[in-house]
Amino acid sequence: MLLIFLEALAALLLLVLIVWWTMFSGRKKGELTPPEQGGEDPTRPPGT
């Protein structure tokens, strides 16, 4: 029973690590930064 619990805990920790890594890797301070004032918005389709 203890072995199953430890294995489930390890799987949960691995899942949390993967989610954290994919959400915050490569971002400054872990947050999205708004576009510069007057800058181009990368989420807006071209020509709008």
C-alpha positions as a printed NumPy array, in Angstrom:
array([[  0.   ,   0.   ,   0.   ],
       [  2.812,   2.399,   0.857],
       [  4.515,   1.673,  -2.462],
       [  1.339,   2.558,  -4.386],
       [  1.002,   5.796,  -2.423],
       [  4.622,   6.765,  -3.1  ],
       [  4.243,   5.975,  -6.794],
       [  1.072,   8.084,  -7.026],
       [  2.807,  10.945,  -5.208],
       [  5.771,  10.764,  -7.588],
       [  3.413,  10.829, -10.597],
       [  1.57 ,  13.853,  -9.189],
       [  4.823,  15.714,  -8.559],
       [  5.983,  14.923, -12.087],
       [  2.691,  16.244, -13.489],
       [  2.993,  19.478, -11.484],
       [  6.597,  19.915, -12.639],
       [  5.64 ,  19.439, -16.305],
       [  2.74 ,  21.906, -16.053],
       [  4.909,  24.488, -14.276],
       [  7.709,  24.071, -16.816],
       [  5.415,  24.505, -19.823],
       [  3.617,  27.515, -18.349],
       [  6.547,  29.542, -17.086],
       [  9.716,  28.537, -18.932],
       [ 11.134,  31.345, -21.03 ],
       [  9.085,  34.124, -19.462],
       [ 10.593,  36.96 , -17.481],
       [  9.445,  36.655, -13.858],
       [  6.922,  34.011, -14.949],
       [  4.349,  36.47 , -16.253],
       [  3.187,  37.623, -19.652],
       [  4.176,  41.193, -20.47 ],
       [  1.722,  43.498, -22.246],
       [  2.695,  44.875, -25.661],
       [  4.604,  48.153, -25.689],
       [  2.624,  51.387, -26.002],
       [  2.001,  51.902, -29.698],
       [  3.61 ,  48.577, -30.49 ],
       [  2.202,  45.822, -32.627],
       [ -0.054,  43.304, -30.899],
       [  1.065,  39.777, -31.885],
       [ -2.386,  38.359, -31.084],
       [ -4.2  ,  40.649, -33.5  ],
       [ -4.652,  39.395, -37.088],
       [ -2.75 ,  41.368, -39.74 ],
       [ -4.571,  44.246, -41.427],
       [ -6.882,  45.096, -38.529]])
